[in-house]
């Protein structure tokens, strides 16, 4: 469980770095990569929390 939390935090950090690169360089590819990273991070986090909730409901 700690591994998933660390992975989500690292992905959020990666998205933040990509948005900072976009702000610094103005190249739209960094914005696209940042949005894609953020989207998949949120999807993964929602899936992780859905499993946690289902686990609590089953117990």
N, CA, C and O of each residue as an XYZ file, in Angstrom:
236
protein
N       0.826     -1.180      0.000
C       0.000      0.000      0.000
C       0.880      1.258      0.000
O       0.553      2.250     -0.652
N       1.972      1.211      0.717
C       2.869      2.364      0.746
C       3.496      2.579     -0.627
O       3.766      3.714     -1.021
N       3.729      1.475     -1.359
C       4.302      1.583     -2.694
C       3.379      2.372     -3.616
O       3.842      3.203     -4.397
N       2.086      2.118     -3.529
C       1.125      2.817     -4.393
C       1.083      4.297     -4.038
O       1.019      5.146     -4.928
N       1.118      4.606     -2.778
C       1.111      6.012     -2.354
C       2.341      6.749     -2.868
O       2.240      7.872     -3.362
N       3.492      6.118     -2.748
C       4.730      6.732     -3.229
C       4.680      6.897     -4.746
O       5.103      7.924     -5.277
N       4.162      5.887     -5.441
C       4.071      5.957     -6.902
C       3.151      7.093     -7.337
O       3.475      7.814     -8.281
N       2.021      7.266     -6.674
C       1.094      8.347     -7.015
C       1.745      9.701     -6.750
O       1.615     10.620     -7.558
N       2.432      9.829     -5.642
C       3.098     11.091     -5.338
C       4.202     11.412     -6.346
O       4.371     12.566     -6.737
N       4.949     10.394     -6.764
C       5.989     10.618     -7.765
C       5.398     11.006     -9.120
O       5.950     11.848     -9.828
N       4.275     10.387     -9.473
C       3.624     10.756    -10.728
C       3.083     12.185    -10.672
O       3.164     12.918    -11.658
N       2.537     12.579     -9.533
C       2.077     13.967     -9.391
C       3.254     14.937     -9.474
O       3.134     16.014    -10.059
N       4.376     14.561     -8.897
C       5.582     15.390     -8.983
C       6.061     15.486    -10.429
O       6.478     16.555    -10.876
N       6.003     14.379    -11.155
C       6.408     14.392    -12.566
C       5.502     15.311    -13.379
O       5.981     16.049    -14.241
N       4.200     15.273    -13.113
C       3.271     16.158    -13.822
C       3.583     17.620    -13.495
O       3.540     18.476    -14.378
N       3.895     17.904    -12.238
C       4.230     19.274    -11.852
C       5.496     19.754    -12.555
O       5.578     20.906    -12.982
N       6.479     18.869    -12.672
C       7.714     19.234    -13.374
C       7.423     19.512    -14.846
O       7.974     20.449    -15.424
N       6.568     18.705    -15.445
C       6.231     18.916    -16.853
C       5.483     20.235    -17.052
O       5.712     20.930    -18.041
N       4.601     20.581    -16.131
C       3.910     21.870    -16.237
C       4.894     23.027    -16.026
O       4.765     24.075    -16.659
N       5.867     22.838    -15.146
C       6.886     23.869    -14.946
C       7.738     24.033    -16.201
O       8.097     25.151    -16.569
N       8.057     22.929    -16.852
C       8.807     23.010    -18.106
C       7.992     23.726    -19.180
O       8.541     24.491    -19.972
N       6.684     23.479    -19.206
C       5.832     24.185    -20.159
C       5.827     25.685    -19.862
O       5.914     26.505    -20.776
N       5.727     26.033    -18.594
C       5.721     27.450    -18.228
C       7.057     28.108    -18.564
O       7.101     29.282    -18.931
N       8.132     27.358    -18.439
C       9.467     27.906    -18.695
C       9.768     28.013    -20.193
O      10.282     29.032    -20.655
N       9.443     26.952    -20.951
C       9.814     26.920    -22.363
C       8.698     27.361    -23.298
O       8.968     27.870    -24.386
N       7.456     27.174    -22.890
C       6.328     27.509    -23.755
C       6.036     26.456    -24.815
O       5.191     26.678    -25.681
N       6.716     25.317    -24.765
C       6.481     24.254    -25.735
C       5.244     23.442    -25.336
O       5.176     22.919    -24.224
N       4.280     23.338    -26.230
C       3.017     22.669    -25.873
C       3.154     21.168    -25.606
O       2.257     20.574    -25.007
N       4.238     20.549    -26.028
C       4.379     19.109    -25.776
C       4.492     18.821    -24.283
O       4.033     17.776    -23.820
N       5.099     19.734    -23.523
C       5.191     19.528    -22.078
C       3.818     19.621    -21.417
O       3.534     18.893    -20.465
N       2.977     20.505    -21.915
C       1.622     20.611    -21.374
C       0.830     19.347    -21.674
O       0.108     18.849    -20.811
N       0.960     18.821    -22.898
C       0.257     17.589    -23.265
C       0.725     16.420    -22.413
O      -0.088     15.634    -21.927
N       2.042     16.307    -22.231
C       2.565     15.215    -21.405
C       2.132     15.377    -19.948
O       1.813     14.392    -19.283
N       2.118     16.607    -19.455
C       1.685     16.851    -18.080
C       0.235     16.503    -17.867
O      -0.123     15.907    -16.851
N      -0.611     16.872    -18.825
C      -2.036     16.541    -18.712
C      -2.267     15.040    -18.803
O      -3.105     14.503    -18.079
N      -1.547     14.360    -19.670
C      -1.681     12.904    -19.788
C      -1.217     12.217    -18.501
O      -1.870     11.295    -18.014
N      -0.099     12.669    -17.963
C       0.399     12.098    -16.712
C      -0.579     12.335    -15.578
O      -0.847     11.433    -14.784
N      -1.110     13.542    -15.500
C      -2.076     13.867    -14.454
C      -3.347     13.039    -14.602
O      -3.887     12.553    -13.609
N      -3.827     12.875    -15.829
C      -5.051     12.102    -16.072
C      -4.878     10.663    -15.612
O      -5.731     10.140    -14.894
N      -3.794     10.017    -16.011
C      -3.590      8.622    -15.643
C      -3.265      8.455    -14.166
O      -3.565      7.414    -13.582
N      -2.662      9.455    -13.560
C      -2.420      9.401    -12.121
C      -3.732      9.443    -11.353
O      -3.921      8.699    -10.390
N      -4.630     10.310    -11.778
C      -5.935     10.404    -11.110
C      -6.730      9.122    -11.304
O      -7.373      8.646    -10.369
N      -6.694      8.559    -12.506
C      -7.402      7.300    -12.765
C      -6.834      6.182    -11.890
O      -7.592      5.399    -11.317
N      -5.524      6.103    -11.785
C      -4.891      5.073    -10.952
C      -5.238      5.273     -9.473
O      -5.508      4.306     -8.761
N      -5.229      6.515     -9.018
C      -5.554      6.785     -7.613
C      -7.013      6.445     -7.315
O      -7.316      5.881     -6.263
N      -7.913      6.782     -8.228
C      -9.318      6.430     -8.023
C      -9.514      4.918     -7.993
O     -10.293      4.408     -7.188
N      -8.819      4.208     -8.858
C      -8.897      2.745     -8.830
C      -8.363      2.179     -7.527
O      -8.948      1.253     -6.964
N      -7.264      2.726     -7.047
C      -6.685      2.270     -5.789
C      -7.646      2.502     -4.630
O      -7.839      1.618     -3.795
N      -8.245      3.682     -4.577
C      -9.174      3.962     -3.487
C     -10.463      3.168     -3.620
O     -11.088      2.843     -2.611
N     -10.875      2.848     -4.837
C     -12.043      1.995     -5.021
C     -11.782      0.595     -4.464
O     -12.665     -0.011     -3.857
N     -10.581      0.093     -4.671
C     -10.222     -1.222     -4.104
C     -10.204     -1.142     -2.584
O     -10.676     -2.064     -1.918
N      -9.674     -0.071     -2.025
C      -9.671      0.069     -0.558
C     -11.085      0.119      0.017
O     -11.369     -0.506      1.039
N     -11.960      0.862     -0.640
C     -13.346      0.970     -0.180
C     -14.056     -0.380     -0.290
O     -14.771     -0.788      0.626
N     -13.855     -1.065     -1.410
C     -14.475     -2.383     -1.586
C     -13.957     -3.361     -0.534
O     -14.719     -4.186     -0.030
N     -12.679     -3.278     -0.199
C     -12.117     -4.138      0.825
C     -12.754     -3.879      2.179
O     -13.028     -4.814      2.931
N     -12.988     -2.620      2.488
C     -13.639     -2.287      3.778
C     -15.086     -2.742      3.813
O     -15.581     -3.165      4.858
N     -15.774     -2.657      2.668
C     -17.180     -3.069      2.627
C     -17.324     -4.584      2.740
O     -18.295     -5.074      3.318
N     -16.367     -5.323      2.194
C     -16.437     -6.768      2.225
C     -16.137     -7.306      3.620
O     -16.733     -8.291      4.057
N     -15.217     -6.660      4.307
C     -14.856     -7.133      5.672
C     -15.963     -6.858      6.577
O     -15.881     -7.169      7.766
